Amino acid sequence: MRINVETERLLLRNLTPEDYQAAFLWCGDPDVARYMVYPVYTRAEDVKTWLETLDPEDPDEYDAGIVLKSTGELIGSGGLYYRPEDDLWTIGYNLRKDQWGNGYALEMIEGLLAYVRSRRDVRGIRGTFATANSRSRRVMEKLGMTYIEDVMLSKLDGSDTYPGKLYIRLYR
């Protein structure tokens, strides 16, 4: 869906193919991709191809670029994605490594969630993370999410499978 959200420190907007070089800074970083389902991108042009697949008109997908208000830099991406099979919104996020630990993932999800909840009925949110990724566990706990079960996560290309955790928060 089309996004234009402002939080205290961030601007959340739709990603465009023109963002590919900035997005490559996190998509091409092995430390960032370690806990993500996508493999490490090795070419910026492949990031552009991914960005071209995003549909800003899809009412069930709120893909956001995370921009620092103070500098105008695109530092990450994330979003909320409706899954009718369980009537929950899946959360996702990733940031450039030099921006970790600043609370931006939490601020982005809270801002985007408030935006979506003002337009849609949100029964709850769900998220998974690699068990070894304690930073994501803390983000989900700060969002009021609780542990549900252990899961196995796999890279989209099948190159790796690793243990993860499923967390959920219900609003109704």
CORQUI-V39836 format. One record per residue. N is the residue number from 1. RES is the residue in one letter. NEAR is the number of other C-alpha atoms within 8 Angstrom. D_CENTER is the distance of its C-alpha to the mean C-alpha in whole Angstrom. Layout:
# CORQUI-V39836
n=N res=RES near=NEAR d_center=D_CENTER
n=N res=RES near=NEAR d_center=D_CENTER
This chain:
# CORQUI-V39836
n=1 res=M near=11 d_center=15
n=2 res=R near=8 d_center=16
n=3 res=I near=10 d_center=14
n=4 res=N near=8 d_center=16
n=5 res=V near=10 d_center=15
n=6 res=E near=9 d_center=17
n=7 res=T near=10 d_center=16
n=8 res=E near=4 d_center=18
n=9 res=R near=8 d_center=17
n=10 res=L near=13 d_center=14
n=11 res=L near=12 d_center=15
n=12 res=L near=15 d_center=12
n=13 res=R near=12 d_center=13
n=14 res=N near=11 d_center=13
n=15 res=L near=10 d_center=12
n=16 res=T near=8 d_center=16
n=17 res=P near=9 d_center=17
n=18 res=E near=6 d_center=19
n=19 res=D near=11 d_center=16
n=20 res=Y near=13 d_center=16
n=21 res=Q near=10 d_center=18
n=22 res=A near=9 d_center=16
n=23 res=A near=12 d_center=13
n=24 res=F near=13 d_center=15
n=25 res=L near=9 d_center=15
n=26 res=W near=15 d_center=12
n=27 res=C near=12 d_center=12
n=28 res=G near=13 d_center=16
n=29 res=D near=11 d_center=16
n=30 res=P near=8 d_center=17
n=31 res=D near=6 d_center=16
n=32 res=V near=14 d_center=12
n=33 res=A near=14 d_center=12
n=34 res=R near=8 d_center=14
n=35 res=Y near=8 d_center=12
n=36 res=M near=8 d_center=10
n=37 res=V near=9 d_center=11
n=38 res=Y near=8 d_center=12
n=39 res=P near=11 d_center=15
n=40 res=V near=10 d_center=16
n=41 res=Y near=11 d_center=17
n=42 res=T near=6 d_center=20
n=43 res=R near=8 d_center=21
n=44 res=A near=11 d_center=19
n=45 res=E near=7 d_center=21
n=46 res=D near=9 d_center=19
n=47 res=V near=14 d_center=15
n=48 res=K near=13 d_center=17
n=49 res=T near=9 d_center=18
n=50 res=W near=8 d_center=15
n=51 res=L near=12 d_center=14
n=52 res=E near=8 d_center=17
n=53 res=T near=6 d_center=16
n=54 res=L near=8 d_center=13
n=55 res=D near=7 d_center=16
n=56 res=P near=10 d_center=15
n=57 res=E near=6 d_center=18
n=58 res=D near=8 d_center=16
n=59 res=P near=6 d_center=17
n=60 res=D near=8 d_center=14
n=61 res=E near=12 d_center=11
n=62 res=Y near=13 d_center=10
n=63 res=D near=14 d_center=8
n=64 res=A near=12 d_center=8
n=65 res=G near=13 d_center=9
n=66 res=I near=14 d_center=10
n=67 res=V near=13 d_center=13
n=68 res=L near=12 d_center=16
n=69 res=K near=9 d_center=19
n=70 res=S near=5 d_center=21
n=71 res=T near=5 d_center=21
n=72 res=G near=7 d_center=19
n=73 res=E near=7 d_center=17
n=74 res=L near=11 d_center=14
n=75 res=I near=14 d_center=12
n=76 res=G near=13 d_center=8
n=77 res=S near=11 d_center=6
n=78 res=G near=14 d_center=3
n=79 res=G near=13 d_center=5
n=80 res=L near=14 d_center=7
n=81 res=Y near=10 d_center=9
n=82 res=Y near=10 d_center=13
n=83 res=R near=10 d_center=15
n=84 res=P near=6 d_center=19
n=85 res=E near=4 d_center=20
n=86 res=D near=5 d_center=19
n=87 res=D near=9 d_center=18
n=88 res=L near=12 d_center=15
n=89 res=W near=12 d_center=12
n=90 res=T near=11 d_center=9
n=91 res=I near=12 d_center=6
n=92 res=G near=8 d_center=3
n=93 res=Y near=9 d_center=2
n=94 res=N near=10 d_center=5
n=95 res=L near=12 d_center=9
n=96 res=R near=11 d_center=12
n=97 res=K near=8 d_center=14
n=98 res=D near=4 d_center=17
n=99 res=Q near=9 d_center=14
n=100 res=W near=9 d_center=13
n=101 res=G near=5 d_center=15
n=102 res=N near=5 d_center=16
n=103 res=G near=7 d_center=14
n=104 res=Y near=10 d_center=11
n=105 res=A near=10 d_center=8
n=106 res=L near=10 d_center=10
n=107 res=E near=10 d_center=12
n=108 res=M near=13 d_center=9
n=109 res=I near=12 d_center=8
n=110 res=E near=9 d_center=12
n=111 res=G near=11 d_center=13
n=112 res=L near=12 d_center=11
n=113 res=L near=9 d_center=12
n=114 res=A near=8 d_center=15
n=115 res=Y near=9 d_center=15
n=116 res=V near=9 d_center=14
n=117 res=R near=9 d_center=17
n=118 res=S near=6 d_center=19
n=119 res=R near=6 d_center=19
n=120 res=R near=6 d_center=19
n=121 res=D near=5 d_center=20
n=122 res=V near=10 d_center=17
n=123 res=R near=9 d_center=19
n=124 res=G near=12 d_center=16
n=125 res=I near=13 d_center=13
n=126 res=R near=13 d_center=12
n=127 res=G near=11 d_center=10
n=128 res=T near=8 d_center=11
n=129 res=F near=11 d_center=11
n=130 res=A near=11 d_center=14
n=131 res=T near=8 d_center=17
n=132 res=A near=5 d_center=18
n=133 res=N near=9 d_center=14
n=134 res=S near=7 d_center=16
n=135 res=R near=6 d_center=13
n=136 res=S near=8 d_center=11
n=137 res=R near=9 d_center=14
n=138 res=R near=8 d_center=15
n=139 res=V near=10 d_center=11
n=140 res=M near=12 d_center=12
n=141 res=E near=9 d_center=16
n=142 res=K near=8 d_center=15
n=143 res=L near=8 d_center=14
n=144 res=G near=7 d_center=17
n=145 res=M near=12 d_center=15
n=146 res=T near=9 d_center=18
n=147 res=Y near=8 d_center=19
n=148 res=I near=8 d_center=20
n=149 res=E near=7 d_center=20
n=150 res=D near=8 d_center=20
n=151 res=V near=8 d_center=18
n=152 res=M near=9 d_center=19
n=153 res=L near=10 d_center=16
n=154 res=S near=10 d_center=16
n=155 res=K near=12 d_center=15
n=156 res=L near=8 d_center=16
n=157 res=D near=6 d_center=19
n=158 res=G near=7 d_center=20
n=159 res=S near=8 d_center=21
n=160 res=D near=6 d_center=20
n=161 res=T near=9 d_center=19
n=162 res=Y near=8 d_center=19
n=163 res=P near=10 d_center=19
n=164 res=G near=13 d_center=16
n=165 res=K near=14 d_center=16
n=166 res=L near=13 d_center=15
n=167 res=Y near=13 d_center=15
n=168 res=I near=12 d_center=15
n=169 res=R near=10 d_center=16
n=170 res=L near=7 d_center=19
n=171 res=Y near=6 d_center=20
n=172 res=R near=4 d_center=23
